[in-house]
Amino acid sequence: MQDLIEKAVEGLKLDRSDWKLVKFGDVAIQQKKTVDRENTELTRYVKGEHMYSEDVHLREWGELEDEYLGPAFIRKFEEGDILYGSRRTYLRKVVVAPFDGITSNTTFVIKPNEALIYRSLLPYLMLSEGFSQHSISNSKGSVNPYINWKDIANYEFLLPPLHIQESLYELISSLDDVLEKKKELAHKLISTQKLFFESTKTNFHEESKTLKEAVIKIIAGKSPQGYPKPAELGEYGVLKVSAVGDGKYIQSENKAIVDQCKYDPKYEVKERFILVTRANANLSGIGRACIVNQTREGLMMSDKTLRLIPDSELVEDRFLLQLLRSKEYRNYIESVAGGTDAKNISQKLLLEAPIWLPNKEIQYDITNKLIQFDKSISSAELVVKNVKSAYMTTINQVF
């Protein structure tokens, strides 16, 4: 692994003398097959929120029988096709489909032109900085920007000869494999931490309580209109719902406020805040919680973000966070969340969530062990960050 990373960091020193200038439309073929959802054997669909930023692996999808889909979901894709989110292209959503299915007509379905490009190399080209910046700068609209196929097809880049494309793919793919293994290790540590908490809970027999017994107050945020880009330093921003990860605060997930005068300091995010999501397109994103360990100034909570103020006499902050990640809590939230397209939960229902609330001495002991897990998880996530940096560096050196 270290050899791969060092090779990426030092640079590939590629000889581009025989590379040819081509357009994206030369190597990528847009697919426009449609599906009659009432008369199809296809069972799975992919939404934009199922696709992760800078990640060619599809990790989530939906089943057609599970929920209502709007009329835009008519586009067929086949196993091996590339799916590209044409809206908010700054999110850099590119995945390779692992099965046949359906997506919306705002997701481009793409096959590689194998006469010119090694098929497995194309999705990595689409993750490159050059391709992403072209797509962002040629997008139309401000609130929900989108790119047309003709504009993306005009992107020009240097394409290596076919006979070396496979070796370049193997290098990038090897880094991708390492990245996946390191992510898996970090995820296992998180799962083990949750399992530790659940198994510890079974050793005690306290009566189940509700969240309102541990929380003094809930403060909801406010959402002034934002640009589809993060606020720069010195600029005010409002949190996106994705700023609240599973136990993790992601400061970069914010939008610059269009009218800077609309920034309201009473909603400013500060360290030690416990934040919970009120609404999300995905059910798994409702009621998600994190503690703000560090944040820049000038970011405010959105109306999809709630701040919980716990009763410090009854509950430790870190212990409360783990309660908000527990299986009992998650099962309750997903059973009572409402909404069709955008799922949400009221403050009243949130406060009725069942929790386990032992005495403070037990909480201290469990919290100390949780913090040890936190340190191991942070170390594993730092490795993931470093490998991903090498991975993206390599992609950008090739393209």
URKANOR-V714814 format. One record per residue. RES is the residue in three letters. SS is DSSP state (~ for helix, > for strand, _ for the rest). NEAR is the number of other ideal C-beta (glycine too) atoms within 12 Angstrom. Layout:
RES:SS:NEAR  RES:SS:NEAR
This chain:
MET:_:20  GLN:~:14  ASP:~:14  LEU:~:27  ILE:~:25  GLU:~:16  LYS:~:23  ALA:~:33  VAL:~:20  GLU:~:14  GLY:_:14  LEU:_:26  LYS:_:10  LEU:_:22  ASP:_:11  ARG:_:19  SER:_:9  ASP:_:14  TRP:_:19  LYS:>:19  LEU:>:15  VAL:>:24  LYS:>:24  PHE:~:39  GLY:~:23  ASP:~:22  VAL:~:38  ALA:>:36  ILE:>:25  GLN:>:28  GLN:>:27  LYS:_:19  LYS:_:22  THR:>:21  VAL:_:31  ASP:_:14  ARG:_:26  GLU:_:11  ASN:_:8  THR:_:19  GLU:_:14  LEU:_:32  THR:_:17  ARG:>:30  TYR:>:38  VAL:>:40  LYS:_:33  GLY:~:35  GLU:~:32  HIS:~:31  MET:_:37  TYR:_:26  SER:>:27  GLU:_:29  ASP:_:30  VAL:_:38  HIS:>:27  LEU:_:33  ARG:_:21  GLU:_:23  TRP:_:30  GLY:>:28  GLU:>:17  LEU:_:23  GLU:_:12  ASP:_:13  GLU:_:19  TYR:_:14  LEU:_:28  GLY:_:17  PRO:_:14  ALA:_:21  PHE:_:31  ILE:_:25  ARG:>:35  LYS:>:31  PHE:>:39  GLU:_:23  GLU:_:18  GLY:_:25  ASP:_:36  ILE:>:41  LEU:>:44  TYR:>:46  GLY:>:39  SER:_:40  ARG:>:30  ARG:_:34  THR:~:39  TYR:~:31  LEU:~:33  ARG:_:28  LYS:>:36  VAL:>:39  VAL:>:39  VAL:>:35  ALA:_:35  PRO:_:22  PHE:_:23  ASP:_:25  GLY:>:37  ILE:>:38  THR:>:48  SER:_:34  ASN:_:27  THR:_:30  THR:>:42  PHE:>:40  VAL:>:38  ILE:>:38  LYS:>:28  PRO:>:31  ASN:_:23  GLU:_:18  ALA:_:14  LEU:_:25  ILE:_:37  TYR:_:29  ARG:~:26  SER:~:23  LEU:~:38  LEU:~:38  PRO:~:40  TYR:~:40  LEU:~:45  MET:_:39  LEU:_:40  SER:_:31  GLU:~:24  GLY:~:22  PHE:~:36  SER:~:35  GLN:~:20  HIS:~:26  SER:~:38  ILE:~:26  SER:~:19  ASN:_:24  SER:_:27  LYS:>:21  GLY:_:17  SER:_:16  VAL:_:16  ASN:_:22  PRO:_:25  TYR:>:30  ILE:_:33  ASN:_:21  TRP:~:26  LYS:~:16  ASP:~:23  ILE:~:34  ALA:~:27  ASN:_:21  TYR:_:33  GLU:>:20  PHE:>:35  LEU:>:23  LEU:>:32  PRO:_:31  PRO:_:21  LEU:~:23  HIS:~:10  ILE:~:22  GLN:~:31  GLU:~:19  SER:~:20  LEU:~:33  TYR:~:29  GLU:~:20  LEU:~:30  ILE:~:38  SER:~:28  SER:~:24  LEU:~:39  ASP:~:33  ASP:~:20  VAL:~:29  LEU:~:34  GLU:~:23  LYS:~:20  LYS:~:29  LYS:~:27  GLU:~:20  LEU:~:23  ALA:~:30  HIS:~:20  LYS:~:18  LEU:~:28  ILE:~:29  SER:~:19  THR:~:21  GLN:~:34  LYS:~:29  LEU:~:19  PHE:~:25  PHE:~:36  GLU:~:24  SER:~:16  THR:~:26  LYS:~:28  THR:_:15  ASN:_:15  PHE:_:20  HIS:_:9  GLU:_:18  GLU:_:12  SER:_:21  LYS:>:24  THR:>:22  LEU:~:40  LYS:~:24  GLU:~:24  ALA:_:35  VAL:>:33  ILE:>:20  LYS:>:16  ILE:>:29  ILE:>:27  ALA:>:26  GLY:_:34  LYS:_:25  SER:_:27  PRO:_:27  GLN:_:22  GLY:>:34  TYR:_:27  PRO:_:26  LYS:_:26  PRO:_:28  ALA:_:33  GLU:_:18  LEU:_:13  GLY:_:11  GLU:_:23  TYR:_:32  GLY:>:40  VAL:>:38  LEU:>:46  LYS:_:39  VAL:~:36  SER:~:33  ALA:~:39  VAL:>:42  GLY:_:31  ASP:_:30  GLY:_:34  LYS:_:27  TYR:>:36  ILE:_:28  GLN:_:28  SER:_:23  GLU:_:32  ASN:>:38  LYS:>:36  ALA:>:30  ILE:>:30  VAL:_:22  ASP:_:15  GLN:~:21  CYS:~:11  LYS:~:20  TYR:_:31  ASP:_:24  PRO:~:16  LYS:~:14  TYR:~:30  GLU:>:25  VAL:_:41  LYS:_:24  GLU:_:18  ARG:_:22  PHE:_:34  ILE:>:44  LEU:>:48  VAL:>:49  THR:>:45  ARG:_:39  ALA:>:35  ASN:>:32  ALA:_:26  ASN:_:31  LEU:~:30  SER:~:23  GLY:~:34  ILE:_:36  GLY:_:45  ARG:_:39  ALA:>:42  CYS:>:39  ILE:>:36  VAL:_:32  ASN:_:24  GLN:_:17  THR:_:28  ARG:_:25  GLU:_:19  GLY:_:27  LEU:>:42  MET:>:40  MET:_:41  SER:_:35  ASP:_:25  LYS:_:34  THR:>:41  LEU:>:40  ARG:>:36  LEU:>:40  ILE:>:21  PRO:>:33  ASP:_:21  SER:_:17  GLU:_:13  LEU:_:23  VAL:_:35  GLU:_:30  ASP:~:32  ARG:~:32  PHE:~:37  LEU:~:42  LEU:~:42  GLN:~:41  LEU:~:47  LEU:_:42  ARG:_:38  SER:_:36  LYS:~:23  GLU:~:27  TYR:~:37  ARG:~:28  ASN:~:17  TYR:~:26  ILE:~:39  GLU:~:23  SER:~:19  VAL:~:24  ALA:_:30  GLY:>:20  GLY:_:21  THR:_:13  ASP:_:19  ALA:_:21  LYS:>:29  ASN:>:30  ILE:_:34  SER:_:22  GLN:~:23  LYS:~:15  LEU:~:25  LEU:~:34  LEU:~:27  GLU:_:23  ALA:_:41  PRO:>:30  ILE:>:40  TRP:_:35  LEU:_:34  PRO:_:28  ASN:_:17  LYS:~:19  GLU:~:13  ILE:~:21  GLN:~:34  TYR:~:18  ASP:~:20  ILE:~:35  THR:~:29  ASN:~:17  LYS:~:23  LEU:~:34  ILE:~:23  GLN:~:19  PHE:~:30  ASP:~:26  LYS:~:16  SER:~:22  ILE:~:28  SER:~:21  SER:~:18  ALA:~:26  GLU:~:25  LEU:~:17  VAL:~:26  VAL:~:27  LYS:~:18  ASN:~:25  VAL:~:33  LYS:~:29  SER:~:21  ALA:~:34  TYR:~:38  MET:~:31  THR:~:28  THR:~:37  ILE:~:38  ASN:~:26  GLN:~:28  VAL:~:38  PHE:_:39
